[in-house]
Amino acid sequence: MLLHGWTFDLEMWDPQVAGLRDEFRLLRFDRRGHGLSEGSPDSQQDAADIAAFCDHLKVARVALVGMSQGARAALRFASDVPQQVTGLILDGPPNVHFSAVDDDVPMDQFRELALTGGLEAFRRKWSRHALVQLCTEAAPMQKLVDAMIARYPGRELLNPHAAVGAAAPVQLQRVRAPTLVLSGAYDLPSRTQSARLLCSELPLAEHVIIPDAGHLINLDQPALYNRLCRAFLTRYAYPSMP
């Protein structure tokens, strides 16, 4: 199951679907408040939405691939129902220990900008943020990023009463799944620090730095990203039932 980050949607994973569908059954959806999904983004509901998706498709066990905010959702689900998760691939993870919004995403500023200048003003500002800059010069990847940001509904930014804080800290001690943590060599230092912290606290975790990649690793280096995913999922997507 592929879980995208904030302001993106399921099309984030087009390069992975194209590269991995020959061997794996791949599931992806627009997280709440993104793409075509209704409501507003809600970190408290992410794990429940993953569970509902699994129940609907009758998926008893699943490996999760989560990028950025999607990594937090994957970890929360893995801590809630550890027996259901066979493996985790997490890239560019935010800090999972605090209930506040990620320090490197100025949500209060973005909300004020959206309320006073409209969503287009926010989109222009966000499009220049370090977390959405690509290292690759491949035009199709930039076009994909631009299209996802352009169609992001931004409902939580336009609602002055919407909660923007993340949910309670993830209980990492409950996560038992083997974990591959990926960082782009040019991602924000705060994200690399979060990745290293995760690896120090999870019992079965490995950290890999991807060269020539920023925060959007799967778009900057899709071939390498897919090779790493394939190798990991070949080992952990089909384990025997306990």
PyMOL commands that set and color helices and strands:
alter all, ss='L'
color gray80, all
select helices_A, chain A and resi 10-20+46-57+69-80+82-84+107-117+119-126+130-132+139-151+155-158+172-174+189-201+217-220+222-236
alter helices_A, ss='H'
color red, helices_A
select strands_A, chain A and resi 2-3+62-67+85-91+179-184+205-210
alter strands_A, ss='S'
color yellow, strands_A
deselect
rebuild
show_as cartoon
